[in-house]
Every structure is written in C-alpha cells, then in structure tokens.
Amino acid sequence: MEALEAAKIVQDCLEDKLGQDVRILDLKGLSNIADCFVIASGNNVNHLRAMSDEITRKLSLAGVKLHHSEGYSGATWILLDFGNLLVHLFNKEQRDFYGLDHVWSDAKDLI
C-alpha cells in the first residue's frame, strides 16, 4: 500500500477518535526517511493511546504492518513507524516544543 493510501486510513482513524490539528505532509523529494508524515494532537495520555491503537489496528487490517513504535508508555509523543509512513501523535505541549510542523515547513500539505 502506498504511503498516501495509508495516510488516508490514518486520517479517518483520527477523525473517528477526535484527533486535533491533523496534518499530512508529503515528504517525497525532501527526505529519505519516509514519503509521508501524519502529525496530530490529542488531549491526554488516554486520548493519544486510543488514537495510536486505532491507527495500528486499522492499518493492520489493511495489510500495513507496524515496523516500530516509541513513546506509548509515556504517551506525550507517540511515534508509529509504518515504513514509508510515519505517524506522530503529540500532546499540545510536546508538539509546540518539538515543532515538527515548522521543521518540515517545506513539505506540501496533502490535506
């Protein structure tokens, strides 16, 4: 499955779980890390974990395997690595602090 197709599944999951300030960034030609980043915010630990669980479940059902994840136990920044798609789920403070939206400001928004 292409990164954009998987990102659309992630977008649907985030809408279902009321993710906030969702962005899908096209990194093709800008990075060799991944083709797409999805960045979203949640209200608290439980909210971030619920979004993470739903994304992992739905992408698994679509045949997209999770390669690696980080941050689930602390749940202030959860990283889900699906190969050509990386999903970053932040609480508001961590998102503001790390500023991935600004770091990748050259990336085209896909939504």
C-alpha positions as CSV (number, residue, x, y, z in Angstrom):
1,M,0.0,0.0,0.0
2,E,1.3,3.4,-0.9
3,A,2.0,5.9,1.9
4,L,-0.8,8.3,0.8
5,E,-3.4,5.5,0.9
6,A,-2.2,4.5,4.4
7,A,-2.2,8.2,5.4
8,K,-5.9,8.5,4.4
9,I,-6.7,5.5,6.6
10,V,-4.9,7.2,9.5
11,Q,-6.8,10.4,8.8
12,D,-10.1,8.5,9.1
13,C,-9.0,7.0,12.4
14,L,-8.0,10.4,13.7
15,E,-11.4,11.8,12.7
16,D,-13.1,8.9,14.5
17,K,-11.0,9.4,17.6
18,L,-11.3,13.3,17.5
19,G,-7.6,13.9,16.8
20,Q,-6.8,17.6,16.7
21,D,-4.8,19.7,14.2
22,V,-4.2,16.8,11.8
23,R,-1.7,17.4,9.1
24,I,-0.5,15.0,6.4
25,L,2.8,16.1,4.9
26,D,4.3,14.9,1.6
27,L,8.0,14.3,2.1
28,K,8.8,13.0,-1.3
29,G,12.0,14.6,-2.5
30,L,12.6,16.2,0.9
31,S,13.5,13.2,3.0
32,N,14.7,9.6,2.6
33,I,13.1,8.8,6.0
34,A,9.5,8.4,4.7
35,D,7.2,9.5,1.9
36,C,4.6,10.9,4.3
37,F,4.3,12.2,7.9
38,V,1.0,12.4,9.7
39,I,1.1,14.8,12.7
40,A,-1.8,15.1,15.1
41,S,-2.5,16.2,18.7
42,G,-4.5,14.7,21.5
43,N,-5.8,15.9,24.8
44,N,-4.2,13.5,27.2
45,V,-2.4,10.1,27.6
46,N,-5.6,8.1,27.1
47,H,-6.6,10.0,24.1
48,L,-3.1,9.6,22.5
49,R,-3.1,5.9,23.2
50,A,-6.6,5.4,21.8
51,M,-5.6,7.1,18.6
52,S,-2.5,5.0,18.4
53,D,-4.3,1.8,19.0
54,E,-7.0,2.6,16.4
55,I,-4.4,3.5,13.7
56,T,-2.4,0.4,14.4
57,R,-5.5,-1.8,14.2
58,K,-6.9,-0.3,11.1
59,L,-3.7,-0.3,9.2
60,S,-3.0,-3.9,10.2
61,L,-6.4,-4.9,8.8
62,A,-5.4,-3.1,5.6
63,G,-2.2,-5.2,5.5
64,V,0.2,-2.4,6.6
65,K,2.5,-3.6,9.4
66,L,3.9,-1.5,12.2
67,H,7.7,-1.7,12.0
68,H,8.4,0.2,15.2
69,S,6.7,2.4,17.8
70,E,8.0,4.6,20.6
71,G,6.5,6.7,23.4
72,Y,3.4,4.6,24.1
73,S,4.2,4.2,27.8
74,G,4.7,7.9,28.4
75,A,2.2,9.0,25.7
76,T,3.3,12.6,25.3
77,W,4.7,11.8,21.9
78,I,3.9,8.5,20.2
79,L,5.8,7.7,17.0
80,L,4.3,4.9,14.8
81,D,6.7,3.8,12.0
82,F,4.9,2.1,9.1
83,G,7.9,2.3,6.8
84,N,7.1,4.9,4.2
85,L,4.6,6.5,6.6
86,L,5.5,7.9,10.0
87,V,2.7,9.0,12.4
88,H,3.5,11.5,15.2
89,L,0.9,11.8,17.9
90,F,1.6,14.6,20.4
91,N,0.1,16.3,23.4
92,K,-0.1,20.0,22.8
93,E,3.0,21.0,24.8
94,Q,5.3,18.4,23.1
95,R,4.0,19.4,19.7
96,D,4.8,23.0,20.3
97,F,8.2,22.2,21.9
98,Y,9.4,19.9,19.1
99,G,7.9,22.0,16.3
100,L,7.8,19.3,13.6
101,D,5.3,21.4,11.7
102,H,8.0,24.1,11.4
103,V,10.9,21.7,10.8
104,W,9.1,20.3,7.8
105,S,7.6,23.6,6.6
106,D,8.9,22.9,3.1
107,A,6.7,19.9,2.8
108,K,3.4,20.1,0.9
109,D,0.2,19.6,2.9
110,L,-1.8,16.8,1.5
111,I,-4.9,17.7,3.5
